[in-house]
Amino acid sequence: METIKVKFATDDLSTVEVKADSYLLDALLERNLDVKQLCSRRGLCATCHVYVDKNPENLTPPTPRETLTLAVLTGARANSRLSCQARVIGDGVEVSLPEGLYIDSFESLEKLIGQRTQVPILHPVTGDVLVPANKIIIRSIVEKLEHLNFDIAKVRYSDAAEKK
């Protein structure tokens, strides 16, 4: 089967080969990047969001689900893609990752109390910056964020309810 090269700008353009027509997410995982995949590859969250810096035409067009998700993603740009939705169909795709750490639950944010963030802490669905980089996470900040919905299953349910 044909293999295709994907380059990562964040790793000084290191290259990984993936099978033709495989998801861009597979290339991220091949690089051993910690991609949370909170929505189980359904295009409902922002945890696999990437910027396609070169050769976006070598990816499949955005799916309707991907387009909807990117529309609410705070850090989305014209070259944004969800790697779980984009299939690699040609060589030379170059991607970079948004700066930040997506959290998967309120509890995971609580575990960071007392630590200084190296990168922004991001909401897994909207990509909103919850805690800016270089800030110490204190209990009062976490308590202000307690109302936020980090449960992708609930997001899926509310999304389906809105379509009815």
N, C-alpha and C positions, 0 to 999 in steps of 0.2 A: 504494500500500500504506500502511496506517495506520502512523504513527510514535508512539512512546511516549517520555516523558521520564524520565530517570534522573538523580537528583541525587547529588552527591558531597560528603559532609560535610567531607572533608579539604581541599576546595578552596572553602571558604566557600559551600557549596551551589551550586556551578556545575552547570549542567544540560547534558546531552547527549541528543540524540534518536537512538533506534535503531528499526529496523523491529520491528513486533509479532512476537512469537514468536522473536526473536533471543536469543542467549545474553547473559547479563549480562557475560560476558567481552568481548563485542564493544563494550560501552559503555566498559569499562576501556581497551581498545585505542584506541577513538575519542578518548579523553582523552589519548592518547599516554603512558599509564603503562607503565612497564617491567615487564611481567608475563612471567615466564620460561616458563610453560607447559611445564614439563619433561616432563610425561606426555602431551603432545600432545592435550590436552582429553579425557582418558580418566577423570578423577576419581581419579587414583591418587596425587597429590601435594598439597602445601599451597600451592603457589606462586601460586594465584589465589584464595586464601581471602579472604573479605570478611565484614563484619558488616552485616546488613540492619537499619538503624535505624528505618525507617518503611515501612509497607505491604508486609510480606512476603507477604501474600495475593495480591499482584500478580506473584508469581513462581510457576512450576510447583513442585509438591511435590518434595522431595529424592528423588533416585534411590537405589536400594539401594546402588550403588557409592559414592555421595556420603555416605550415612549411615555406611558402614563406614569411609571415610577420615576423616570428622569424629570418629568415635569414638576414634581414636588421636591426633588432633591436639591437642597440648598447649594451644594458645591458643584452642581452640574454646569458644564460648558457645552459649546457646540460640538466638541470632540469627545464628549462623555459617552461611555457604553457600560452596560452591565455585562460583565464577562460571562455570566451564566447563560446569557441569551445570544451572544455573538459567536457565530461559528467562523473559524478561520478557513478561508477558501483560496488564499494566495500567499506568496512569500513576502517578507519584508515588513510585516506589521510591527510597529514600534509602539509600546505602551509605557505609560508612567502611572504611578499610583498616587491618589490624593494623600496629602499629609494628614495623619490623624489615626486614631485608634477607635474602631467601632466597639461599643460595649453591647453585650447580649442580654443583660438583665440589670435591674436596679441593684440586685445583690452584688454583681460584679463591680459596680461603681462604689458601693459601700466598702468593699475590700480594699479600695485604693485610698481610703481616708488616711491622711498623714503623709502621703507620698507626693512628690513634685512631678507634675506631668512633663514628659519630654516632648510630646506632640499633643495636639488638641484631642480631647475626648469627644467623640462624635455620636450622635443619635443614629441607631442602625437603620432607621426607615427614612428619615428626612435628611440626614447628613448634617443637621444643625450642630454647631459647636456648643457642647454642653459645658465644657471646661476648657479655657484657652491653654495654650502651651506655656510651660514654665510657671505654672501656678501650683501652689500646694492645695491639695483637695482637703477641704475641711468639712466637718459634719454639717454646718449650716448650709453650705453649697449643696451637699447631697440631699438634705432635707427639702430644699427648694425644688429639687428635681424629682422627688418621690412620686409625684402625680403623673409623670410621663409614662406612656405606654411603650414598653420594650418587648411586649409579647407578640411575636410575629403571627402566631395562631390567631390572636384577637384581631390583629390588623387584617388578616385574611378574611375573618368573619365579617368585620365592619365593611371591608371593601366589597364583599359579595352582597351585603345588605344594601349598600348604597346603589348597586346596579339594579335592584328590584324595583 
